[in-house]
Amino acid sequence: MTASDMTRSDLRRQADALGPWFHNIDLGHGIWTAPDHFLGDYPRVKWRRFADAIPADLTGRSILDIGCNGGFYALEMKRRGAARVLGLDSDERYLAQARFAAAHFGYDIEFRNLSVYDLGSLGERFDIVLFMGVLYHLRHPLLALDLIREHVAGDLLVFQSMLRGSRAVEPVAEDYDFWDMDQFERPGYPRMHFVERAYAHDWTNWWIPNQAGIEAMLRASGFAIEAQPEAEVYLCRTAPVPYGPGAVYPARSISEQCGGTR
Ligand SMILES: C[S@@+](CC[C@H](N)C(=O)[O-])C[C@H]1O[C@@H](n2cnc3c(N)ncnc32)[C@H](O)[C@@H]1O
């Protein structure tokens, strides 16, 4: 057996011991971590479609990858020269994979077990925040976007969500009369589909927006959409939040609830 054969079998054994993987990471020596992924070479197939929309040189930039999973995007950010990359996930098994992959490539990336709901404890803003493939796994997706805007988003948000339903997007009126109900039937009206049990054999799917729905939620959380380089991917800049303090959390007064403004 050659030294290269030994490296190969050792890598395969280590990667398998940390599996199953969701991210298919090319470890070299002909070893991939999830070669049988149901979406193909995932997430590289998706990344290829929007990689050019992200700055190629991230020298000096700070990056937060929320829901980093096996670390695919964190690795790509480091490859572009980012000064600081912090990957967060709430699942220790994925964090172990991400740490292994980063160590394998010799990249200095920090990975921490932290939920998106606890972002306030970081006390730090980042030049680029990645929030990819997490929103529809959350029971409280708008709260997560609010917390990202409030605590960690410094400039650019790279966002991705599974989308279902119509791709039509109609302009949202400032207000609709109580008796005006037609918009709820139109495909381009913002909509979230609630998954009571499971979708795609995955009980962690809770809310799946249509395209108008996700765009409205991003705007409503204080993100201006600058580009949609891929069908499910949005590049957004932080913008002024379009609501006052009374609109978030349970703080609305009775008078505000009865017709007040946001
Ligand atoms: C579908 S994977 C997406 C992974 C990666 N961001 C991507 O786009 O390929 C969703 C990830 O979000 C993580 N996750 C789920 N709920 C979370 C939460 N409340 N806070 C942080 N991460 C969470 C899961 O553990 C999982 O790694």
The ligand as an SDF file (V2000), in Angstrom:
LIG
                    3D

 27 29  0  0  0  0  0  0  0  0999 V2000
  -30.2880   22.9370    5.1130 C   0  0  0  0  0  0  0  0  0  0  0  0
  -28.9020   23.2070    6.1800 S   0  0  0  0  0  0  0  0  0  0  0  0
  -28.1350   24.5860    5.3270 C   0  0  0  0  0  0  0  0  0  0  0  0
  -26.6620   24.5740    5.4800 C   0  0  0  0  0  0  0  0  0  0  0  0
  -25.8880   25.6520    4.7310 C   0  0  0  0  0  0  0  0  0  0  0  0
  -26.1050   26.9600    5.2760 N   0  0  0  0  0  0  0  0  0  0  0  0
  -26.2150   25.6150    3.2730 C   0  0  0  0  0  0  0  0  0  0  0  0
  -26.8310   26.5480    2.7430 O   0  0  0  0  0  0  0  0  0  0  0  0
  -25.8520   24.6340    2.6110 O   0  0  0  0  0  0  0  0  0  0  0  0
  -29.5870   24.0240    7.6190 C   0  0  0  0  0  0  0  0  0  0  0  0
  -28.5930   24.2040    8.7510 C   0  0  0  0  0  0  0  0  0  0  0  0
  -29.1560   25.1040    9.6930 O   0  0  0  0  0  0  0  0  0  0  0  0
  -28.8630   24.6150   10.9810 C   0  0  0  0  0  0  0  0  0  0  0  0
  -29.8610   25.1890   11.9130 N   0  0  0  0  0  0  0  0  0  0  0  0
  -31.1410   24.8230   12.0940 C   0  0  0  0  0  0  0  0  0  0  0  0
  -31.7300   25.5740   13.0320 N   0  0  0  0  0  0  0  0  0  0  0  0
  -30.7790   26.4480   13.4550 C   0  0  0  0  0  0  0  0  0  0  0  0
  -30.7640   27.4780   14.4280 C   0  0  0  0  0  0  0  0  0  0  0  0
  -31.8530   27.7490   15.1670 N   0  0  0  0  0  0  0  0  0  0  0  0
  -29.6410   28.1930   14.6050 N   0  0  0  0  0  0  0  0  0  0  0  0
  -28.5270   27.8990   13.8700 C   0  0  0  0  0  0  0  0  0  0  0  0
  -28.4750   26.9290   12.9400 N   0  0  0  0  0  0  0  0  0  0  0  0
  -29.5910   26.2120   12.7360 C   0  0  0  0  0  0  0  0  0  0  0  0
  -28.9470   23.1120   10.8440 C   0  0  0  0  0  0  0  0  0  0  0  0
  -28.3000   22.4270   11.8890 O   0  0  0  0  0  0  0  0  0  0  0  0
  -28.2770   22.9170    9.4950 C   0  0  0  0  0  0  0  0  0  0  0  0
  -26.8930   22.7710    9.6070 O   0  0  0  0  0  0  0  0  0  0  0  0
  1  2  1  0
  2  3  1  0
  2 10  1  0
  3  4  1  0
  4  5  1  0
  5  6  1  0
  5  7  1  0
  7  8  2  0
  7  9  1  0
 10 11  1  0
 11 12  1  0
 11 26  1  0
 12 13  1  0
 13 14  1  0
 13 24  1  0
 14 15  1  0
 14 23  1  0
 15 16  2  0
 16 17  1  0
 17 18  1  0
 17 23  2  0
 18 19  1  0
 18 20  2  0
 20 21  1  0
 21 22  2  0
 22 23  1  0
 24 25  1  0
 24 26  1  0
 26 27  1  0
M  CHG  2   2   1   9  -1
M  END
$$$$
